[in-house]
Amino acid sequence: MNTIRYNTAKTLPLLLAGVLACVTGWTSSSPAVELSATRIQQQVVAHVQEKLQTQINPADQPFVSVEVMSIPSTSLSFPQDTDAHAIKISTESNLGDMYSERTIVRVHLESPQGTRRDLGVPVHITVQKPVWVAKNAVMAQQPLRLSDFVLQTKDVSYIYRYAVGEETKLGDYVARINLQPGEVLDNRKIVIPPDVTYNAEVRILINSNNGMTLTVPGVAMANGRIGETIRVRQSIYQQKYYSAKVIDKNRVLVEI
């Protein structure tokens, strides 16, 4: 039986040299850089904060937080580049046109070698601010009283455009619908009452072209606020209708 023996004193150095040559050749022929996910995250947050300047009231800015949900790390490697700082980053989203508590920020990466990466980074925007919350039930058409509400800090991210905070004077409004205890006040649920109400009695001031002014009782045929034009009729001559301009509470003007 023939036995093959190796002279390790001679072959081991040759093997090590070969392995070293392979490793050296592989690393030298494949330079690469890994872009920092933190850098992208900072860029995304800065983009969102800038866009929100036009979507969030200045007084509410301190109540806003931005969370980057995830960054696809598989797209951050640039095999032919060695300087991460030379990679250009640009961002875009639709936040400048509309507010949404969840959005996607498009991140565009480009290296000096021409390598491009396009990422979609999901972002969650949170707005936690003091808003009015009903303490008691409020019926539709009932005036809002301060005693029926309390200021509480709530997450209003999903209804930010409608949530009513301390900047709103409750006494100027009436409930549009029934409000339940614990309900966050929403400006779609309240309304400023009109200066003239449908079917209410009004005073009609009639200015004639000869300079005379006549005041007669009448009835409003529609709701109206000061400056608006509504249809009214006389109370005495009920078939007499006018287009009248609301000039005060329950007072309208007719120019003839």
Order of alpha helices (4+ residues) and beta strands (2+ residues): alpha-beta-alpha-beta-beta-beta-beta-beta-beta-beta-beta-beta-beta-beta-beta-beta
